[in-house]
Structures are given as C-alpha cells and as structure tokens.
Amino acid sequence: MAITNTTLSSAVTATGDTIVVAAATGAVAGMPVRIGSEFAVVNAISGTNILLKWRGSRGTIAEAHTAAAPVSFYASPADFDVPGPRRHDAQTLDVVTYNATGAIALPTVDTVAYITLGSAAALTLASPGKDCDGVFLHIISGTAYAHTVTYTAGFQNDTTTSDVATFAAKDGANLLLRAFGGKWVCVNIVSAATAGVVVG
C-alpha cells in the first residue's frame, strides 16, 4: 500500500479521458488518481496511457493540465486520505481590498484581492499551507498603476527568476493563482495584452 507519484508526459485538456504519464507504477484500475488538484478514477491502464473516468470527482473541477503536472496514484483505499471539511469546500468567495503597500493576507477560501491604491502598490505574498490546496487567489488591479506582487519562492518555483509579478498600468490587469503543494501556481498570466502581467 503506497501512494505513487509521477508526472504527466504530455498535456491533457479538461475533457480528455486519457493521460500519458512518465511511469504507471502504482496505478490500479478502480482507484483514485490525482492530477494537479483534480481527482479522477483510473478506468484502465495500457503501458503509460491511463484511461480515466469520473474526472473532477470529490468536489474538484475537471481542468486542463500541462505536461509535467504532478500525478499521484492511490493503490488501495487505505492510501486514500479523506480530509475533513475545509472552508473552501463550501465554494465561498472572499473579496479583499488593498489600498496600501504591504502583504496580501493568505486566503483560506477562493479570494479576489482587489488593488485600489492610487499609486503603484508593492505587495508581497507568502506561500500557502498545504491544507489550502485548491484555493484560488485572483489579484486584480482596480487602478491604472504598475503594481507589483513579490513571491519569494517564485511563481514558477525558481526564486529570483520569477519572483515578481509586475502589472501593466491598466485598470483590469490581473493575475490568477492557485494553491497547490504549499506553492502558488500561475493559472493565467497574460503578458501580451494591454492589461497584462509580466512575471520575472
């Protein structure tokens, strides 16, 4: 009995029913599989091709995943940790306004951080706890200033190479993040649009 971790060898869409993994060791038909923060059930195994059923199960959302996304196979019911209720399971949404430079409060539910400062805000963001896996943080500029959000661990988990998100000086520039594995993962970075965000 063990949880076996691997990664996706190629991307999968939100509606795909097959994933290709680096290694299928530990995959068992009829048992859960976690891809990123989404749960599904292994339907059949053919080499490193895993046919899925019930995508987006256990209250998660069926979503697209990129190559190298983490995958965990659960070989027996004893391996499948069933967490207690968490606040973000209730599908609530918090909206927090930031009108000064400082730290963005770590969310425990899906949260919109709305920046209203009338000058460039220099905000910081700490790493989420693993109990916040799945929580979305949507940072939106409500003023036309080049706000920055510094995340020391790096938005691509590479520290100084991607630790600062710089917003275009446009009302509506925004960055969507999701907590997973004690890290903030970029869900959407728009760097080319007029209201984009550049991570560097």
GROMACS elastic network, one bead per residue, 0.5 to 0.9 nm:
[ bonds ]
;  ai    aj funct       b0    kb
    1    74     6  0.82552   500
    1    75     6  0.60362   500
    1    76     6  0.61568   500
    1    77     6  0.88807   500
    1    78     6  0.72783   500
    1    79     6  0.64486   500
    2    26     6  0.76447   500
    2    73     6  0.84609   500
    2    74     6  0.67877   500
    2    75     6  0.61505   500
    2    76     6  0.76595   500
    2    78     6  0.86655   500
    2    79     6  0.60598   500
    3    26     6  0.71886   500
    3    72     6  0.64645   500
    3    73     6  0.56638   500
    3    75     6  0.64426   500
    3    76     6  0.86115   500
    3    79     6  0.62885   500
    3    80     6  0.81846   500
    4    24     6  0.88021   500
    4    25     6  0.69407   500
    4    26     6  0.54374   500
    4    27     6  0.78290   500
    4    71     6  0.82975   500
    4    72     6  0.55541   500
    4    73     6  0.51573   500
    4    74     6  0.67914   500
    4    75     6  0.78910   500
    5    23     6  0.87654   500
    5    25     6  0.86176   500
    5    26     6  0.83106   500
    5    70     6  0.71982   500
    5    71     6  0.57161   500
    5    73     6  0.64286   500
    6    21     6  0.68921   500
    6    22     6  0.62300   500
    6    23     6  0.62479   500
    6    24     6  0.78332   500
    6    25     6  0.85017   500
    6    68     6  0.85962   500
    6    69     6  0.85975   500
    6    70     6  0.61032   500
    6    71     6  0.51295   500
    6    72     6  0.62983   500
    6    73     6  0.82134   500
    7    10     6  0.89219   500
    7    20     6  0.86993   500
    7    21     6  0.56812   500
    7    22     6  0.57133   500
    7    23     6  0.77303   500
    7    35     6  0.84067   500
    7    67     6  0.75488   500
    7    69     6  0.53940   500
    7    71     6  0.50300   500
    7    72     6  0.81031   500
    8    11     6  0.68488   500
    8    12     6  0.84300   500
    8    19     6  0.70255   500
    8    20     6  0.58608   500
    8    22     6  0.60985   500
    8    23     6  0.88101   500
    8    35     6  0.82789   500
    8    65     6  0.82987   500
    8    66     6  0.74616   500
    8    67     6  0.51185   500
    8    69     6  0.54107   500
    8    70     6  0.66345   500
    8    71     6  0.66735   500
    9    19     6  0.81876   500
    9    20     6  0.55042   500
    9    22     6  0.53623   500
    9    23     6  0.88991   500
    9    66     6  0.87722   500
    9    67     6  0.53744   500
    9    68     6  0.60253   500
    9    69     6  0.83723   500
   10    19     6  0.76156   500
   10    20     6  0.61848   500
   10    21     6  0.74841   500
   10    65     6  0.86576   500
   10    66     6  0.67116   500
   10    68     6  0.71484   500
   10    69     6  0.88025   500
   11    19     6  0.79094   500
   11    20     6  0.82751   500
   11    64     6  0.74727   500
   11    65     6  0.55693   500
   11    68     6  0.79731   500
   11    69     6  0.82250   500
   12    15     6  0.80174   500
   12    16     6  0.59717   500
   12    17     6  0.84704   500
   12    18     6  0.76875   500
   12    19     6  0.63776   500
   12    20     6  0.84258   500
   12    63     6  0.85141   500
   12    64     6  0.56313   500
   12    65     6  0.53658   500
   12    66     6  0.65550   500
   12    67     6  0.77867   500
   13    16     6  0.51409   500
   13    17     6  0.86716   500
   13    62     6  0.87833   500
   13    63     6  0.66759   500
   13    65     6  0.65038   500
   13    66     6  0.85182   500
   14    17     6  0.87482   500
   14    55     6  0.85567   500
   14    61     6  0.87443   500
   14    62     6  0.53411   500
   14    65     6  0.75027   500
   15    55     6  0.82417   500
   15    62     6  0.72272   500
   15    63     6  0.75055   500
   15    64     6  0.77684   500
   16    19     6  0.76081   500
   16    52     6  0.84755   500
   16    55     6  0.89380   500
   16    64     6  0.84158   500
   17    50     6  0.84001   500
   17    51     6  0.58673   500
   17    52     6  0.51489   500
   17    53     6  0.67865   500
   17    55     6  0.79283   500
   18    49     6  0.65687   500
   18    50     6  0.54533   500
   18    52     6  0.57173   500
   18    53     6  0.88950   500
   19    48     6  0.82165   500
   19    49     6  0.58181   500
   19    50     6  0.52482   500
   19    51     6  0.66268   500
   19    52     6  0.75478   500
   20    23     6  0.85620   500
   20    24     6  0.87296   500
   20    47     6  0.89462   500
   20    48     6  0.55883   500
   20    50     6  0.62342   500
   20    51     6  0.89206   500
   21    24     6  0.63908   500
   21    48     6  0.54037   500
   21    49     6  0.66190   500
   21    50     6  0.75541   500
   21    68     6  0.86876   500
   21    71     6  0.79095   500
   22    48     6  0.67380   500
   22    68     6  0.86456   500
   23    26     6  0.87060   500
   23    47     6  0.83794   500
   23    48     6  0.58820   500
   24    27     6  0.55411   500
   24    28     6  0.89946   500
   24    45     6  0.78828   500
   24    46     6  0.88150   500
   24    47     6  0.69386   500
   24    48     6  0.52211   500
   24    49     6  0.77931   500
   24    50     6  0.77421   500
   24    73     6  0.84115   500
   25    28     6  0.87707   500
   25    48     6  0.87627   500
   25    73     6  0.82446   500
   26    72     6  0.86857   500
   26    73     6  0.58170   500
   26    74     6  0.70128   500
   26    75     6  0.58313   500
   27    31     6  0.77009   500
   27    32     6  0.87545   500
   27    33     6  0.78720   500
   27    42     6  0.72586   500
   27    45     6  0.75177   500
   27    50     6  0.82323   500
   27    72     6  0.86296   500
   27    73     6  0.53172   500
   27    74     6  0.69842   500
   27    75     6  0.64173   500
   28    31     6  0.56211   500
   28    32     6  0.82555   500
   28    42     6  0.65821   500
   28    43     6  0.84323   500
   28    44     6  0.80220   500
   28    45     6  0.78411   500
   28    73     6  0.75710   500
   28    74     6  0.74337   500
   28    75     6  0.57166   500
   28    76     6  0.81032   500
   29    32     6  0.84757   500
   29    41     6  0.76540   500
   29    43     6  0.52124   500
   29    44     6  0.54452   500
   29    45     6  0.70331   500
   29    75     6  0.88550   500
   30    41     6  0.60473   500
   30    42     6  0.53689   500
   30    43     6  0.58651   500
   30    44     6  0.80627   500
   31    40     6  0.86224   500
   31    41     6  0.55669   500
   31    42     6  0.57017   500
   31    43     6  0.81806   500
   31    73     6  0.77209   500
   31    74     6  0.61296   500
   31    75     6  0.64430   500
   31    76     6  0.68034   500
   31    77     6  0.76221   500
   32    39     6  0.67487   500
   32    40     6  0.57737   500
   32    42     6  0.61648   500
   32    72     6  0.85612   500
   32    73     6  0.65422   500
   32    74     6  0.56583   500
   32    75     6  0.80164   500
   32    76     6  0.87171   500
   32    77     6  0.87323   500
   32    80     6  0.78031   500
   33    38     6  0.83727   500
   33    39     6  0.57796   500
   33    40     6  0.53998   500
   33    41     6  0.55924   500
   33    42     6  0.63950   500
   33    52     6  0.87184   500
   33    71     6  0.70260   500
   33    72     6  0.56284   500
   33    74     6  0.61501   500
   34    37     6  0.64652   500
   34    38     6  0.55734   500
   34    40     6  0.63742   500
   34    41     6  0.84028   500
   34    70     6  0.80186   500
   34    71     6  0.55277   500
   34    72     6  0.50796   500
   34    73     6  0.66759   500
   34    74     6  0.83548   500
   35    38     6  0.52019   500
   35    39     6  0.63105   500
   35    40     6  0.78092   500
   35    65     6  0.76507   500
   35    69     6  0.69342   500
   35    70     6  0.59501   500
   35    72     6  0.66989   500
   36    39     6  0.82186   500
   36    65     6  0.73632   500
   36    69     6  0.60241   500
   36    70     6  0.54127   500
   36    71     6  0.63920   500
   36    72     6  0.85354   500
   36   134     6  0.89887   500
   36   180     6  0.74990   500
   37    60     6  0.72128   500
   37    61     6  0.83234   500
   37    70     6  0.88729   500
   37   133     6  0.70131   500
   37   134     6  0.59342   500
   37   179     6  0.89347   500
   37   180     6  0.68479   500
   37   181     6  0.89933   500
   38    55     6  0.75341   500
   38    56     6  0.56858   500
   38    57     6  0.74153   500
   38    58     6  0.84373   500
   38    59     6  0.86836   500
   38    60     6  0.53202   500
   38    61     6  0.60339   500
   38    62     6  0.63364   500
   38    63     6  0.74205   500
   38   134     6  0.85865   500
   39    54     6  0.82114   500
   39    55     6  0.63775   500
   39    56     6  0.54951   500
   39    57     6  0.53306   500
   39    58     6  0.64766   500
   39    59     6  0.83274   500
   39    60     6  0.63356   500
   39    61     6  0.80504   500
   39    62     6  0.80374   500
   40    52     6  0.65522   500
   40    53     6  0.62177   500
   40    54     6  0.52916   500
   40    56     6  0.58896   500
   40    57     6  0.55474   500
   40    58     6  0.81314   500
   40    60     6  0.89191   500
   40    62     6  0.84604   500
   41    51     6  0.87007   500
   41    52     6  0.56930   500
   41    53     6  0.53133   500
   41    54     6  0.59387   500
   41    55     6  0.70532   500
   41    57     6  0.80245   500
   42    45     6  0.75633   500
   42    50     6  0.66952   500
   42    51     6  0.61957   500
   42    53     6  0.63983   500
   42    54     6  0.87532   500
   42    73     6  0.86215   500
   43    50     6  0.74175   500
   43    51     6  0.52798   500
   43    53     6  0.57064   500
   44    49     6  0.84906   500
   44    50     6  0.60309   500
   44    51     6  0.50194   500
   44    52     6  0.70686   500
   45    48     6  0.71696   500
   45    49     6  0.60340   500
   45    51     6  0.62119   500
   46    49     6  0.51308   500
   46    50     6  0.64104   500
   46    51     6  0.80437   500
   47    50     6  0.78340   500
   52    55     6  0.69699   500
   54    57     6  0.57213   500
   55    60     6  0.84220   500
   55    61     6  0.76758   500
   55    62     6  0.54898   500
   55    63     6  0.86937   500
   56    59     6  0.67069   500
   56    63     6  0.76882   500
   57    60     6  0.56019   500
   57    61     6  0.72970   500
   57    62     6  0.79304   500
   58    61     6  0.88111   500
   59    89     6  0.75180   500
   60   134     6  0.82519   500
   65    68     6  0.86218   500
   65    69     6  0.63843   500
   66    69     6  0.57421   500
   67    70     6  0.88948   500
   68    71     6  0.86961   500
   74    77     6  0.74306   500
   74    78     6  0.86583   500
   74    79     6  0.58584   500
   74    80     6  0.61703   500
   75    78     6  0.82792   500
   75    79     6  0.66465   500
   75    80     6  0.82862   500
   76    79     6  0.54402   500
   76    80     6  0.69543   500
   77    80     6  0.52015   500
   77    81     6  0.83299   500
   78    81     6  0.75378   500
   83    86     6  0.80779   500
   85    88     6  0.85383   500
   85    89     6  0.67841   500
   85    90     6  0.86800   500
   86    89     6  0.54601   500
   86    90     6  0.76698   500
   86   108     6  0.84295   500
   86   109     6  0.86385   500
   86   131     6  0.81357   500
   86   132     6  0.82680   500
   87    90     6  0.59282   500
   87    91     6  0.80392   500
   87    92     6  0.77912   500
   87   108     6  0.66783   500
   87   109     6  0.60880   500
   88    91     6  0.55939   500
   88    92     6  0.62885   500
   88    93     6  0.82670   500
   88   108     6  0.64466   500
   88   110     6  0.64738   500
   88   132     6  0.79923   500
   88   134     6  0.81533   500
   88   135     6  0.66716   500
   89    92     6  0.78244   500
   89   109     6  0.80661   500
   90   109     6  0.85600   500
   91   109     6  0.76810   500
   91   110     6  0.74701   500
   92   109     6  0.64481   500
   92   110     6  0.66049   500
   92   111     6  0.85565   500
   93   109     6  0.63254   500
   93   110     6  0.50220   500
   93   111     6  0.54702   500
   93   112     6  0.75403   500
   94   107     6  0.83379   500
   94   109     6  0.68517   500
   94   110     6  0.63504   500
   94   112     6  0.62319   500
   94   113     6  0.84614   500
   95   110     6  0.87944   500
   95   111     6  0.56535   500
   95   113     6  0.60744   500
   95   114     6  0.70800   500
   96   104     6  0.89926   500
   96   105     6  0.87374   500
   96   111     6  0.73079   500
   96   112     6  0.61947   500
   96   113     6  0.50084   500
   96   114     6  0.60839   500
   96   115     6  0.86183   500
   97   112     6  0.82831   500
   97   113     6  0.59191   500
   97   115     6  0.59119   500
   97   116     6  0.67863   500
   98   101     6  0.77354   500
   98   102     6  0.84653   500
   98   104     6  0.79565   500
   98   113     6  0.69140   500
   98   114     6  0.59813   500
   98   116     6  0.59327   500
   98   117     6  0.68001   500
   98   121     6  0.86499   500
   98   123     6  0.89660   500
   99   114     6  0.85984   500
   99   115     6  0.61500   500
   99   116     6  0.50115   500
   99   118     6  0.77561   500
   99   121     6  0.80097   500
  100   115     6  0.83521   500
  100   116     6  0.81246   500
  100   117     6  0.58411   500
  100   118     6  0.88594   500
  100   119     6  0.89262   500
  100   121     6  0.64128   500
  100   122     6  0.82412   500
  100   123     6  0.83897   500
  101   117     6  0.81182   500
  101   120     6  0.83602   500
  101   122     6  0.50545   500
  101   123     6  0.55196   500
  101   124     6  0.85050   500
  102   121     6  0.79730   500
  102   122     6  0.65970   500
  102   124     6  0.62663   500
  103   106     6  0.87699   500
  103   122     6  0.86057   500
  103   123     6  0.54053   500
  103   125     6  0.59632   500
  103   126     6  0.80532   500
  103   149     6  0.89296   500
  104   107     6  0.85760   500
  104   113     6  0.76166   500
  104   123     6  0.65043   500
  104   124     6  0.60008   500
  104   125     6  0.54636   500
  104   126     6  0.78896   500
  104   149     6  0.87308   500
  105   113     6  0.89399   500
  105   125     6  0.75386   500
  105   126     6  0.83000   500
  106   125     6  0.74981   500
  106   126     6  0.70084   500
  106   127     6  0.79414   500
  106   128     6  0.65183   500
  106   129     6  0.88648   500
  106   137     6  0.89218   500
  107   110     6  0.69520   500
  107   111     6  0.63193   500
  107   128     6  0.79773   500
  107   132     6  0.80042   500
  107   135     6  0.75092   500
  107   136     6  0.83305   500
  107   137     6  0.72778   500
  108   111     6  0.80903   500
  108   128     6  0.87691   500
  108   131     6  0.86471   500
  108   132     6  0.60317   500
  108   135     6  0.68200   500
  109   132     6  0.78296   500
  109   134     6  0.88923   500
  109   135     6  0.57048   500
  109   136     6  0.73384   500
  109   137     6  0.84835   500
  110   134     6  0.84930   500
  110   135     6  0.51207   500
  110   137     6  0.59747   500
  110   138     6  0.80886   500
  110   178     6  0.88672   500
  111   135     6  0.78826   500
  111   136     6  0.62529   500
  111   138     6  0.62455   500
  111   139     6  0.84096   500
  112   136     6  0.83104   500
  112   137     6  0.59129   500
  112   139     6  0.58611   500
  112   140     6  0.71304   500
  113   137     6  0.70955   500
  113   138     6  0.60538   500
  113   140     6  0.61650   500
  113   141     6  0.84732   500
  114   138     6  0.82523   500
  114   139     6  0.60707   500
  114   141     6  0.59986   500
  114   142     6  0.63792   500
  115   121     6  0.78378   500
  115   139     6  0.75442   500
  115   140     6  0.61678   500
  115   142     6  0.54070   500
  115   143     6  0.69889   500
  115   147     6  0.83444   500
  116   119     6  0.86852   500
  116   121     6  0.88425   500
  116   141     6  0.68409   500
  116   142     6  0.51884   500
  116   143     6  0.57209   500
  117   120     6  0.70557   500
  117   121     6  0.64017   500
  117   141     6  0.88404   500
  117   142     6  0.80634   500
  117   143     6  0.68054   500
  117   145     6  0.84273   500
  117   147     6  0.89557   500
  118   121     6  0.82774   500
  118   143     6  0.64815   500
  118   144     6  0.80443   500
  118   145     6  0.74272   500
  119   143     6  0.79841   500
  119   144     6  0.81850   500
  119   145     6  0.58521   500
  119   146     6  0.80400   500
  119   147     6  0.79223   500
  120   143     6  0.88283   500
  120   144     6  0.85070   500
  120   145     6  0.50290   500
  120   146     6  0.52605   500
  120   148     6  0.74079   500
  120   169     6  0.84792   500
  121   145     6  0.78712   500
  121   146     6  0.75691   500
  121   148     6  0.62731   500
  121   149     6  0.82503   500
  122   147     6  0.60086   500
  122   149     6  0.61784   500
  122   150     6  0.76940   500
  123   147     6  0.76353   500
  123   148     6  0.59650   500
  123   150     6  0.62862   500
  123   151     6  0.89685   500
  124   148     6  0.81193   500
  124   149     6  0.52499   500
  124   151     6  0.60681   500
  124   152     6  0.83731   500
  124   164     6  0.89936   500
  125   128     6  0.89214   500
  125   149     6  0.67770   500
  125   150     6  0.60957   500
  125   151     6  0.50719   500
  125   152     6  0.78147   500
  126   150     6  0.87163   500
  126   151     6  0.63039   500
  126   152     6  0.74968   500
  126   153     6  0.82938   500
  126   183     6  0.88873   500
  126   184     6  0.88219   500
  127   151     6  0.76856   500
  127   152     6  0.84662   500
  127   153     6  0.74411   500
  127   179     6  0.83460   500
  127   182     6  0.61017   500
  127   183     6  0.54662   500
  127   184     6  0.65636   500
  128   131     6  0.81006   500
  128   132     6  0.64048   500
  128   133     6  0.80828   500
  128   179     6  0.63087   500
  128   180     6  0.80001   500
  128   181     6  0.83179   500
  128   182     6  0.51362   500
  128   183     6  0.59642   500
  128   184     6  0.69954   500
  129   132     6  0.55471   500
  129   133     6  0.75846   500
  129   179     6  0.82050   500
  129   180     6  0.86147   500
  129   181     6  0.77665   500
  129   182     6  0.50446   500
  129   183     6  0.79011   500
  130   133     6  0.54859   500
  130   179     6  0.78514   500
  130   180     6  0.67243   500
  130   181     6  0.52565   500
  130   183     6  0.80056   500
  131   134     6  0.88581   500
  131   180     6  0.89294   500
  131   181     6  0.85459   500
  131   182     6  0.81308   500
  132   135     6  0.57497   500
  132   179     6  0.62831   500
  132   180     6  0.73493   500
  132   181     6  0.85260   500
  132   182     6  0.78303   500
  133   136     6  0.89272   500
  133   178     6  0.77558   500
  133   179     6  0.50115   500
  133   181     6  0.63511   500
  133   182     6  0.73565   500
  133   183     6  0.87137   500
  134   178     6  0.60789   500
  134   179     6  0.53921   500
  134   180     6  0.60321   500
  135   177     6  0.84270   500
  135   178     6  0.55910   500
  135   179     6  0.53308   500
  135   180     6  0.79539   500
  136   176     6  0.71785   500
  136   177     6  0.57126   500
  136   179     6  0.64681   500
  136   187     6  0.89518   500
  137   175     6  0.82818   500
  137   176     6  0.60102   500
  137   177     6  0.50817   500
  137   178     6  0.60564   500
  137   179     6  0.79050   500
  137   184     6  0.87996   500
  138   174     6  0.70817   500
  138   175     6  0.58736   500
  138   177     6  0.61461   500
  138   178     6  0.84922   500
  139   173     6  0.85123   500
  139   174     6  0.54695   500
  139   175     6  0.52186   500
  139   176     6  0.63324   500
  139   177     6  0.80509   500
  140   171     6  0.83364   500
  140   172     6  0.61367   500
  140   173     6  0.59989   500
  140   175     6  0.66103   500
  140   176     6  0.85179   500
  141   144     6  0.73255   500
  141   145     6  0.79453   500
  141   146     6  0.88851   500
  141   147     6  0.76239   500
  141   167     6  0.77312   500
  141   168     6  0.89402   500
  141   169     6  0.86335   500
  141   170     6  0.73840   500
  141   171     6  0.55947   500
  141   172     6  0.52538   500
  141   173     6  0.53357   500
  141   174     6  0.60650   500
  142   145     6  0.88212   500
  142   170     6  0.80915   500
  142   172     6  0.58858   500
  142   173     6  0.79138   500
  143   146     6  0.88849   500
  143   169     6  0.76669   500
  143   170     6  0.65660   500
  143   172     6  0.75586   500
  143   173     6  0.88057   500
  144   147     6  0.87175   500
  144   168     6  0.77166   500
  144   172     6  0.80610   500
  144   173     6  0.84191   500
  145   167     6  0.75778   500
  145   168     6  0.69955   500
  145   170     6  0.62510   500
  145   171     6  0.76628   500
  146   166     6  0.63099   500
  146   168     6  0.52635   500
  146   170     6  0.76080   500
  147   165     6  0.82583   500
  147   166     6  0.59667   500
  147   167     6  0.52489   500
  147   168     6  0.76093   500
  147   169     6  0.74437   500
  148   164     6  0.65344   500
  148   165     6  0.54857   500
  148   167     6  0.61287   500
  149   163     6  0.82068   500
  149   164     6  0.56661   500
  149   165     6  0.51289   500
  149   166     6  0.67015   500
  149   167     6  0.83632   500
  150   154     6  0.82239   500
  150   163     6  0.55815   500
  150   165     6  0.64178   500
  150   166     6  0.87432   500
  151   154     6  0.55697   500
  151   155     6  0.67163   500
  151   159     6  0.80570   500
  151   162     6  0.82600   500
  151   164     6  0.62625   500
  151   165     6  0.81355   500
  151   184     6  0.85730   500
  152   155     6  0.83428   500
  152   157     6  0.89949   500
  152   159     6  0.57578   500
  152   160     6  0.71675   500
  152   162     6  0.86028   500
  152   163     6  0.53316   500
  152   164     6  0.79729   500
  153   156     6  0.81628   500
  153   157     6  0.56663   500
  153   158     6  0.65773   500
  153   160     6  0.77936   500
  153   162     6  0.83582   500
  153   163     6  0.64789   500
  153   183     6  0.78757   500
  153   184     6  0.86969   500
  154   158     6  0.50625   500
  154   160     6  0.63760   500
  154   161     6  0.69016   500
  154   164     6  0.74732   500
  154   183     6  0.89229   500
  154   184     6  0.83934   500
  154   200     6  0.86927   500
  155   158     6  0.73349   500
  155   159     6  0.77259   500
  155   161     6  0.87630   500
  155   162     6  0.54628   500
  155   163     6  0.58844   500
  155   164     6  0.78852   500
  155   165     6  0.82265   500
  155   177     6  0.88312   500
  155   183     6  0.82234   500
  155   184     6  0.63470   500
  155   185     6  0.62024   500
  155   186     6  0.64075   500
  155   199     6  0.75448   500
  155   200     6  0.87073   500
  156   159     6  0.77709   500
  156   161     6  0.81287   500
  156   162     6  0.60070   500
  156   163     6  0.80572   500
  156   184     6  0.84452   500
  156   185     6  0.70606   500
  156   186     6  0.75586   500
  157   161     6  0.87528   500
  157   162     6  0.75678   500
  157   163     6  0.83964   500
  157   183     6  0.77767   500
  157   184     6  0.84582   500
  157   185     6  0.83970   500
  158   161     6  0.58297   500
  158   162     6  0.63311   500
  158   163     6  0.76834   500
  159   162     6  0.60883   500
  159   163     6  0.55093   500
  160   163     6  0.51108   500
  160   164     6  0.79184   500
  160   200     6  0.76632   500
  161   164     6  0.83273   500
  161   199     6  0.84753   500
  161   200     6  0.55622   500
  162   165     6  0.75456   500
  162   199     6  0.55248   500
  163   199     6  0.71477   500
  163   200     6  0.61795   500
  164   198     6  0.81883   500
  164   199     6  0.56863   500
  164   200     6  0.55023   500
  165   175     6  0.83022   500
  165   197     6  0.63251   500
  165   198     6  0.55921   500
  165   200     6  0.64720   500
  166   196     6  0.86981   500
  166   197     6  0.55325   500
  166   198     6  0.52008   500
  166   199     6  0.62778   500
  166   200     6  0.79460   500
  167   170     6  0.77493   500
  167   173     6  0.60505   500
  167   174     6  0.71731   500
  167   175     6  0.83530   500
  167   195     6  0.75754   500
  167   196     6  0.63085   500
  167   198     6  0.64500   500
  167   199     6  0.87296   500
  168   171     6  0.84402   500
  168   172     6  0.89532   500
  168   173     6  0.60706   500
  168   174     6  0.87824   500
  168   191     6  0.86895   500
  168   193     6  0.89016   500
  168   194     6  0.70054   500
  168   195     6  0.54981   500
  168   196     6  0.54523   500
  168   197     6  0.57752   500
  168   198     6  0.77579   500
  169   173     6  0.75608   500
  169   194     6  0.86842   500
  169   195     6  0.73813   500
  169   196     6  0.88126   500
  170   173     6  0.57075   500
  170   194     6  0.72648   500
  170   195     6  0.53778   500
  170   196     6  0.82199   500
  171   174     6  0.89100   500
  171   195     6  0.72010   500
  172   195     6  0.60728   500
  172   196     6  0.86107   500
  173   190     6  0.86024   500
  173   193     6  0.89807   500
  173   194     6  0.80054   500
  173   196     6  0.53558   500
  173   197     6  0.65228   500
  174   188     6  0.87306   500
  174   189     6  0.79926   500
  174   190     6  0.80765   500
  174   195     6  0.73104   500
  174   196     6  0.67992   500
  174   197     6  0.65872   500
  175   186     6  0.76597   500
  175   187     6  0.80328   500
  175   188     6  0.62451   500
  175   189     6  0.58955   500
  175   190     6  0.77553   500
  175   196     6  0.82408   500
  175   197     6  0.66460   500
  176   185     6  0.86288   500
  176   186     6  0.62074   500
  176   187     6  0.54594   500
  176   188     6  0.52538   500
  176   189     6  0.71169   500
  177   184     6  0.59893   500
  177   185     6  0.54431   500
  177   187     6  0.52998   500
  177   188     6  0.71699   500
  177   189     6  0.89846   500
  178   183     6  0.81982   500
  178   184     6  0.55769   500
  178   185     6  0.51951   500
  178   186     6  0.65249   500
  178   187     6  0.64970   500
  179   182     6  0.66489   500
  179   183     6  0.56516   500
  179   185     6  0.61661   500
  180   183     6  0.54039   500
  180   184     6  0.63901   500
  180   185     6  0.67898   500
  181   184     6  0.83405   500
  186   189     6  0.66904   500
  189   196     6  0.72539   500
  189   197     6  0.61866   500
  189   198     6  0.73675   500
  189   199     6  0.79055   500
  190   193     6  0.61286   500
  190   194     6  0.89059   500
  190   195     6  0.77201   500
  190   197     6  0.56617   500
  190   198     6  0.73967   500
  191   194     6  0.82839   500
  191   195     6  0.81666   500
  191   197     6  0.51273   500
  191   198     6  0.51647   500
  191   199     6  0.80701   500
  192   195     6  0.82031   500
  192   196     6  0.60702   500
  192   197     6  0.82172   500
  192   198     6  0.85271   500
  193   197     6  0.84418   500
